Amino acid sequence: MAYQTFQQEYLQIPVVTRAYTTACVLTTAAVQLELITPFQLYFNPDLILRNYQVWRIITNFLFFGPVGFNFLFNMIFLYRYCRMLEEGSFRGRTADFVFMFLFGGLLMTIFGTFVSLVFLGQAFTIMLVYVWSRRNPNVRMNFFGLLNFQAPFLPWVLMGFSLLLGNSIIVDLLGIAVGHVYFFLEDVFPNQPGGGRWLKTPSFLKMLFDTPEDDANYNPLPEERPGGFGWGEGQRLGG
């Protein structure tokens, strides 16, 4: 019975969020069980170009370090904000969501080459948080019960939290930068005088991922429900 309940809940998670978070958890489990090592996963342009180890382009986004506080923190934020985007502004637009993944991953890979980052999963999480926060500007957040602020400040609060933990903020800045580039090209520039839409989802992605109509019985997680586990709670202004 418990297994069936878990299976039902698991299958209720939208497909992109389910695929990415599952891949991250399985990759970390494989490292913990010593089936693979982080040295086989990290981003290394020389090994990719000279030794054709092309899997590193993907695997560096799947490993968040050994199981511990940092891993759990990243997984919770990755799952919640990825799901809220997929069930909110990307509802019924799976192909567009996949294209955002590909665009963000490509941009991070290019930037990561110059700043010598070996794992980009945390930056990718910050990118998702940034896009969600800019699309939900009126949501008021509460972080650890200590700080009250509006959603657009959330990525910067997370960066400050990383700084307090003694982590490098380059990863956070990269995620914010890539998130801003996507948000500007997708949400801001097309609405400017003389602007236009530069990001267009390829038709083959739409054929692969978009379905003609949504399931009427599907019950999504509201996009305006931010944070989780006491690390970020909020409500929409006026609601």
C-alpha positions as CSV (number, residue, x, y, z in Angstrom):
1,M,0.0,0.0,0.0
2,A,2.8,2.4,0.9
3,Y,4.6,1.6,-2.3
4,Q,1.5,2.2,-4.4
5,T,0.9,5.6,-2.6
6,F,4.5,6.5,-3.3
7,Q,4.2,5.5,-6.9
8,Q,1.1,7.5,-7.3
9,E,2.7,10.6,-5.8
10,Y,5.8,10.1,-7.8
11,L,3.9,9.8,-11.1
12,Q,2.0,13.0,-10.2
13,I,5.3,15.0,-10.5
14,P,5.4,16.7,-13.9
15,V,7.7,14.9,-16.3
16,V,10.7,17.3,-16.6
17,T,10.9,17.9,-12.8
18,R,10.6,14.1,-12.2
19,A,13.3,13.3,-14.7
20,Y,15.8,15.8,-13.5
21,T,15.4,15.3,-9.8
22,T,15.4,11.6,-10.2
23,A,18.6,11.7,-12.2
24,C,20.3,13.9,-9.5
25,V,19.3,11.5,-6.7
26,L,20.4,8.4,-8.6
27,T,23.7,10.0,-9.5
28,T,24.4,10.9,-5.9
29,A,23.4,7.4,-4.8
30,A,25.7,5.9,-7.3
31,V,28.6,8.0,-5.9
32,Q,27.7,7.2,-2.3
33,L,27.7,3.5,-3.2
34,E,31.1,4.0,-4.9
35,L,29.7,2.7,-8.2
36,I,31.2,5.8,-9.8
37,T,33.3,8.7,-8.6
38,P,32.9,12.5,-9.0
39,F,36.1,12.4,-11.1
40,Q,34.0,10.7,-13.8
41,L,31.3,13.3,-13.7
42,Y,32.9,16.8,-13.4
43,F,33.0,19.3,-16.2
44,N,36.4,19.2,-18.1
45,P,36.5,20.8,-21.6
46,D,39.8,19.0,-22.4
47,L,38.5,15.6,-21.6
48,I,35.2,16.4,-23.5
49,L,37.0,17.6,-26.6
50,R,40.1,15.4,-26.7
51,N,38.9,12.1,-25.1
52,Y,35.3,12.5,-26.3
53,Q,33.9,12.1,-22.8
54,V,30.7,14.0,-23.8
55,W,28.7,12.7,-20.9
56,R,30.4,15.2,-18.7
57,I,28.4,18.0,-20.4
58,I,25.3,16.5,-18.7
59,T,26.6,14.7,-15.5
60,N,28.2,17.9,-14.1
61,F,24.6,19.2,-13.7
62,L,23.5,16.0,-11.8
63,F,25.9,15.8,-8.8
64,F,25.5,18.2,-5.8
65,G,28.1,16.7,-3.6
66,P,27.9,13.9,-0.9
67,V,24.6,13.4,1.0
68,G,24.4,16.1,3.7
69,F,22.9,19.4,4.5
70,N,24.1,21.1,1.2
71,F,22.7,18.2,-0.9
72,L,19.3,18.2,0.8
73,F,19.1,22.0,0.7
74,N,19.8,22.0,-3.1
75,M,17.4,19.1,-3.8
76,I,14.5,20.8,-1.9
77,F,14.9,24.1,-3.7
78,L,15.5,22.4,-7.1
79,Y,12.4,20.2,-6.8
80,R,10.1,22.9,-5.5
81,Y,11.0,25.7,-7.9
82,C,11.4,23.4,-10.9
83,R,7.9,22.0,-10.2
84,M,6.3,25.3,-9.6
85,L,7.6,26.6,-12.9
86,E,6.6,23.5,-14.8
87,E,3.1,23.6,-13.3
88,G,2.8,27.4,-13.4
89,S,4.0,29.6,-16.2
90,F,5.1,26.5,-18.2
91,R,1.9,24.6,-17.7
92,G,1.0,22.8,-21.0
93,R,4.3,24.1,-22.5
94,T,6.7,21.2,-21.7
95,A,8.7,21.8,-24.9
96,D,9.3,25.4,-23.9
97,F,10.4,24.3,-20.4
98,V,12.9,21.7,-22.0
99,F,14.2,24.4,-24.2
100,M,14.8,26.7,-21.2
101,F,16.8,23.8,-19.7
102,L,18.8,23.4,-22.9
103,F,19.4,27.2,-23.3
104,G,20.4,27.6,-19.6
105,G,22.6,24.6,-19.6
106,L,24.4,25.7,-22.8
107,L,25.0,29.2,-21.5
108,M,26.3,27.9,-18.1
109,T,28.6,25.5,-19.9
110,I,30.1,28.3,-21.9
111,F,30.4,30.6,-18.9
112,G,31.6,27.7,-16.7
113,T,34.6,27.2,-19.1
114,F,35.9,30.6,-18.3
115,V,35.3,30.5,-14.5
116,S,36.7,27.0,-14.1
117,L,33.6,25.5,-12.4
118,V,33.4,21.7,-12.3
119,F,29.8,21.2,-11.2
120,L,27.0,23.4,-12.4
121,G,23.9,21.9,-10.7
122,Q,23.7,24.5,-8.0
123,A,23.9,27.3,-10.5
124,F,21.1,25.7,-12.5
125,T,19.0,25.6,-9.4
126,I,19.6,29.3,-8.8
127,M,18.6,30.0,-12.4
128,L,15.2,28.2,-11.9
129,V,14.7,30.2,-8.6
130,Y,15.5,33.4,-10.4
131,V,13.1,32.9,-13.3
132,W,10.3,31.9,-10.8
133,S,11.0,34.9,-8.6
134,R,10.8,37.4,-11.4
135,R,7.6,35.9,-12.7
136,N,6.0,36.0,-9.2
137,P,7.2,39.5,-8.0
138,N,4.2,40.0,-5.6
139,V,4.8,36.9,-3.5
140,R,6.1,37.8,0.0
141,M,8.7,35.4,1.3
142,N,9.8,34.3,4.8
143,F,13.3,32.7,5.0
144,F,14.0,30.6,8.1
145,G,11.5,32.8,10.0
146,L,14.1,35.6,10.1
147,L,13.8,37.6,6.9
148,N,10.7,38.9,5.2
149,F,11.1,40.1,1.6
150,Q,9.4,39.9,-1.8
151,A,10.2,37.0,-4.3
152,P,12.6,38.9,-6.6
153,F,15.1,39.1,-3.7
154,L,15.1,35.3,-3.1
155,P,18.1,34.5,-5.3
156,W,20.2,37.2,-3.6
157,V,19.1,36.0,-0.2
158,L,20.3,32.5,-1.2
159,M,23.6,33.9,-2.3
160,G,24.0,35.7,1.0
161,F,23.2,32.4,2.8
162,S,25.9,30.6,0.7
163,L,28.3,33.4,1.7
164,L,27.5,32.8,5.4
165,L,28.2,29.1,5.0
166,G,31.6,29.9,3.5
167,N,30.8,28.8,0.0
168,S,31.9,30.5,-3.2
169,I,29.2,32.9,-4.6
170,I,30.5,32.5,-8.1
171,V,28.1,29.6,-8.6
172,D,25.1,31.7,-7.4
173,L,26.2,34.7,-9.5
174,L,26.4,32.4,-12.6
175,G,22.9,31.1,-11.9
176,I,21.5,34.6,-11.5
177,A,23.2,35.9,-14.6
178,V,21.9,33.0,-16.8
179,G,18.4,33.3,-15.2
180,H,18.4,37.0,-16.0
181,V,19.5,36.5,-19.6
182,Y,16.6,34.0,-20.1
183,F,14.1,36.2,-18.3
184,F,15.1,39.3,-20.4
185,L,15.0,37.5,-23.7
186,E,11.8,35.7,-23.0
187,D,9.7,38.1,-20.8
188,V,11.2,41.6,-21.2
189,F,12.7,42.2,-24.6
190,P,9.7,40.9,-26.7
191,N,7.5,43.6,-25.0
192,Q,9.9,46.5,-25.7
193,P,9.4,48.9,-28.6
194,G,11.2,47.4,-31.5
195,G,11.8,44.2,-29.5
196,G,11.2,40.7,-30.7
197,R,11.3,37.1,-29.6
198,W,14.8,35.7,-30.0
199,L,14.1,32.4,-28.1
200,K,12.0,30.1,-30.2
201,T,11.4,26.5,-29.2
202,P,12.4,24.1,-32.1
203,S,9.4,22.4,-33.7
204,F,10.9,18.9,-33.0
205,L,10.8,19.6,-29.2
206,K,7.2,20.6,-29.5
207,M,6.4,17.4,-31.4
208,L,8.2,15.3,-28.7
209,F,6.9,16.9,-25.5
210,D,3.7,19.0,-26.1
211,T,0.4,17.2,-25.9
212,P,-2.8,18.5,-27.5
213,E,-4.7,19.0,-24.2
214,D,-4.0,18.8,-20.5
215,D,-5.5,16.1,-18.2
216,A,-8.6,17.7,-16.6
217,N,-8.1,15.6,-13.4
218,Y,-4.5,16.8,-12.9
219,N,-4.0,18.8,-9.7
220,P,-0.9,20.9,-9.9
221,L,1.1,22.5,-7.1
222,P,0.3,26.2,-7.2
223,E,3.2,28.2,-8.6
224,E,2.8,31.0,-6.0
225,R,3.5,28.5,-3.2
226,P,7.2,29.2,-2.6
227,G,9.9,27.8,-0.4
228,G,9.5,24.7,1.6
229,F,10.4,23.0,4.9
230,G,10.5,26.3,6.7
231,W,13.2,27.6,4.4
232,G,11.0,29.9,2.4
233,E,7.3,30.5,2.9
234,G,5.2,33.2,1.5
235,Q,1.9,34.5,0.2
236,R,0.8,36.6,-2.7
237,L,0.1,40.2,-1.9
238,G,-3.6,41.0,-1.8
239,G,-4.4,37.2,-1.3
